[in-house]
Amino acid sequence: MPVEITWWGHATCTIENSGVRVLTDPLFVRRLAHLRRRRGELPPAEAAAADAVLVSHLHADHLHLPSLARLAPGTRLLLPRGARRSVPGLNRLASAAGLRVTELAPGDEVPVGELRVRAVPALHDGRRLPLGPHRSPALGYVISGDATTYFAGDTGLFDSMAEEVGPVDVALLPVGGWGPYLGQGHLDPGRAARALAALAPRAAVPVHFGTYWPIGMDWVRPHEFYAPGEEFVRKSARLAPQVAVHLLEHGERVGPEAAR
């Protein structure tokens, strides 16, 4: 079985490949500051089971300390370089929870069981907002085993994306956000479809949409909450018709056909 992808909501996914279970940007709460989970049940306890966890950048909806506290002792935690210096409490949490922490910069590659995980650049503000200077890069990750998966994290479209990422079988691309407006350093459905055309994987799964929304803004541009996944499917059919796009519900899994 080359690869299985489960989308738990937002940017949280489980990638199962070569007998190794990798979790991305775990966020296991109903509310985070001004954000409320509006769709999908909270991920079950099994979602926190992973051999390794990949954190793309330091924003609290991607590096969430209470969610990381649910990981089993011994879990490998891969973070952007400078994370431990920038995020108060990360070292204490890692020590208390028994997590094995490795910080990476773009181009770094580490083994995780039978897999190789390579950090690649992302076009996004990597700071731990609202604190401190820009000390940590935002990352994407390429996970290589029986199949190769690109987890983009949170990123805008940049000219060298396909070159930096290289050939992949499956791309997990952010297509929305958590508010009615997306600024620089993000992919909306159109830019994500353009990225997909450049990357040319065999399959894609849209993520980072339709999960969290600011409290009190339920009726402010609701189209921006509900529509990005379906818009990405439509735009990808035009710009990258050779790619099989799997639009998942929260908690839904796509199996080995995603990498065929």
C-alpha positions in Angstrom: 0.0 0.0 0.0 2.0 3.1 -1.2 0.3 5.9 0.8 -2.9 6.7 2.7 -4.0 10.2 3.6 -6.5 11.2 6.3 -7.6 14.8 6.6 -8.7 15.7 10.1 -9.4 19.4 9.3 -7.4 22.6 8.9 -3.8 21.6 8.1 -3.9 18.4 10.2 -3.4 15.2 8.1 -2.1 11.7 8.7 0.2 10.3 6.1 0.8 6.5 6.2 3.6 5.4 4.0 6.1 2.5 4.2 4.7 1.4 7.6 5.4 4.8 9.1 2.7 7.2 10.3 3.3 10.9 10.0 1.1 13.7 11.4 1.1 17.3 10.1 0.4 20.5 12.1 -1.8 18.9 14.7 -4.7 21.0 16.0 -7.1 19.1 18.2 -9.3 21.9 19.8 -12.8 23.3 19.2 -11.6 26.8 19.8 -8.3 28.7 19.4 -8.4 32.4 20.5 -10.9 34.0 18.1 -11.3 30.9 16.0 -14.1 28.3 16.4 -14.3 25.0 14.7 -17.5 25.2 12.7 -17.4 22.0 10.7 -16.3 18.4 11.4 -16.0 16.6 14.7 -12.8 17.0 16.7 -10.2 14.4 15.7 -10.4 11.2 17.7 -7.6 10.0 20.0 -6.2 7.9 17.3 -5.3 11.0 15.3 -2.5 11.8 17.8 -0.8 8.5 17.2 2.2 9.1 15.0 5.8 8.1 14.6 6.7 11.7 13.6 5.0 15.0 13.6 5.8 17.8 11.1 5.2 21.4 12.0 5.3 23.8 9.1 5.6 27.1 10.9 5.1 28.8 14.3 1.6 30.3 14.0 -0.6 29.0 16.8 -3.0 27.2 14.5 0.0 25.1 13.2 2.3 24.8 16.2 -0.3 24.3 19.0 1.3 23.3 22.3 -1.8 21.7 23.9 -2.3 19.5 20.8 1.4 18.5 20.8 1.0 17.5 24.5 -1.3 14.7 23.3 1.5 13.0 21.5 2.9 9.7 22.9 6.4 9.8 24.5 9.1 9.2 22.0 7.3 10.8 19.1 9.7 12.5 16.7 8.8 16.3 16.3 10.2 18.1 13.3 10.1 21.9 13.5 11.5 25.0 11.7 14.9 26.1 12.8 14.6 28.6 15.7 11.3 27.2 17.0 12.6 26.4 20.5 14.0 29.8 20.9 10.9 31.6 19.6 8.1 29.7 21.3 7.9 29.9 25.1 7.1 26.6 26.6 8.2 24.4 23.7 11.2 23.0 25.5 9.3 22.4 28.7 6.6 20.6 26.7 9.0 18.5 24.8 10.8 17.4 28.0 7.6 16.7 29.9 6.0 14.8 27.0 9.2 12.9 26.1 9.2 14.2 22.5 12.4 14.0 20.3 12.8 17.4 18.7 14.7 18.2 15.5 14.8 21.6 14.0 15.2 21.9 10.2 15.9 24.6 7.6 15.1 24.4 3.9 17.2 21.7 2.3 17.7 19.6 5.5 16.7 16.0 5.3 16.3 13.4 8.0 15.3 9.7 8.2 12.1 8.7 9.9 11.9 4.9 9.9 11.8 3.8 6.3 11.0 7.4 5.1 13.1 10.4 4.3 11.7 13.8 5.2 13.1 16.9 3.5 12.3 20.4 4.4 11.5 22.8 1.5 10.8 26.5 1.4 7.4 28.1 1.9 6.3 31.7 1.1 4.7 32.6 4.4 5.4 34.6 7.6 7.0 32.1 9.9 7.0 34.1 13.1 5.3 33.2 16.3 2.8 36.1 16.2 2.5 38.6 17.8 5.9 38.0 19.4 9.4 38.7 18.3 11.4 39.2 15.1 11.3 36.9 12.1 13.5 34.1 13.4 12.1 30.9 12.0 11.4 30.0 8.4 8.0 28.6 7.2 8.5 25.2 5.7 6.9 22.6 3.5 7.9 18.9 3.7 8.5 16.2 1.1 8.0 12.8 2.6 9.6 10.0 0.5 9.0 6.2 0.8 7.0 3.9 -1.3 5.4 7.1 -2.6 6.4 10.7 -2.3 4.1 13.2 -0.6 4.4 17.0 -0.5 2.8 18.7 2.5 2.9 22.5 1.6 2.1 23.8 5.1 0.9 27.3 4.6 2.4 29.1 1.6 1.9 31.4 -1.3 2.8 30.6 -4.9 6.4 31.2 -5.7 8.3 30.7 -9.0 10.7 28.0 -7.8 8.1 25.9 -6.0 8.2 22.9 -8.4 12.0 23.0 -8.6 12.3 23.1 -4.8 9.8 20.3 -4.2 10.8 18.0 -7.0 8.8 15.1 -8.4 6.0 14.0 -6.1 3.1 11.5 -6.2 0.7 13.3 -3.9 0.4 17.0 -3.0 -1.4 18.3 0.1 -2.1 22.0 -0.7 -3.8 24.7 1.4 -6.6 26.3 -0.5 -8.3 28.6 2.0 -7.8 30.0 5.5 -9.7 31.0 8.6 -11.1 34.3 7.7 -12.8 36.1 4.8 -9.6 37.6 3.3 -6.3 35.9 2.4 -3.3 38.1 2.3 0.1 37.5 0.8 1.8 34.2 1.6 -1.4 32.1 1.1 -2.9 29.9 -1.6 -6.5 30.5 -2.6 -8.2 28.0 -4.9 -6.9 29.6 -8.1 -3.3 30.0 -6.9 -3.4 26.4 -5.5 -4.6 25.1 -8.9 -1.7 26.9 -10.6 0.7 25.4 -8.1 -0.8 22.0 -8.8 -0.2 22.4 -12.5 3.4 23.3 -11.9 4.0 20.4 -9.5 2.2 17.8 -11.7 1.7 15.1 -9.0 -0.5 12.1 -9.7 -3.0 13.1 -7.0 -3.8 16.0 -4.7 -5.8 16.7 -1.5 -6.9 20.2 -0.6 -6.5 21.2 3.0 -6.6 24.3 5.3 -10.2 25.3 4.5 -13.7 24.8 5.9 -12.8 24.1 9.5 -12.2 27.2 11.6 -13.8 30.6 11.3 -13.6 33.7 13.5 -16.2 33.9 16.2 -19.0 36.3 15.4 -18.4 36.3 11.7 -20.6 33.4 10.7 -22.4 35.4 8.1 -19.5 37.5 6.8 -18.6 36.2 3.4 -19.6 32.6 4.2 -18.7 31.6 0.7 -15.0 32.0 1.7 -15.5 29.3 4.3 -17.5 26.7 2.4 -16.4 27.0 -1.2 -12.6 26.8 -1.5 -12.4 23.0 -1.7 -14.9 22.7 -4.5 -13.5 25.8 -6.3 -10.0 24.1 -6.2 -11.5 21.0 -7.8 -13.1 23.0 -10.6 -10.0 25.1 -11.3 -7.7 22.1 -11.1 -9.8 20.3 -13.7 -9.0 23.1 -16.1 -5.4 23.8 -15.2 -4.2 20.3 -14.2 -6.6 17.8 -15.7 -4.1 14.9 -15.4 -4.2 15.2 -11.6 -6.7 13.2 -9.6 -8.0 15.6 -6.9 -9.6 14.0 -3.8 -11.9 16.3 -1.9 -12.2 14.8 1.5 -14.6 15.3 4.4 -13.2 15.7 7.9 -11.9 12.4 9.1 -12.1 10.8 5.6 -9.2 8.8 4.2 -8.0 8.2 0.7 -6.1 5.0 0.0 -3.4 3.8 -2.3 -5.0 5.0 -5.4 -3.9 8.5 -4.4 -0.4 7.6 -5.6 -1.1 5.5 -8.6 
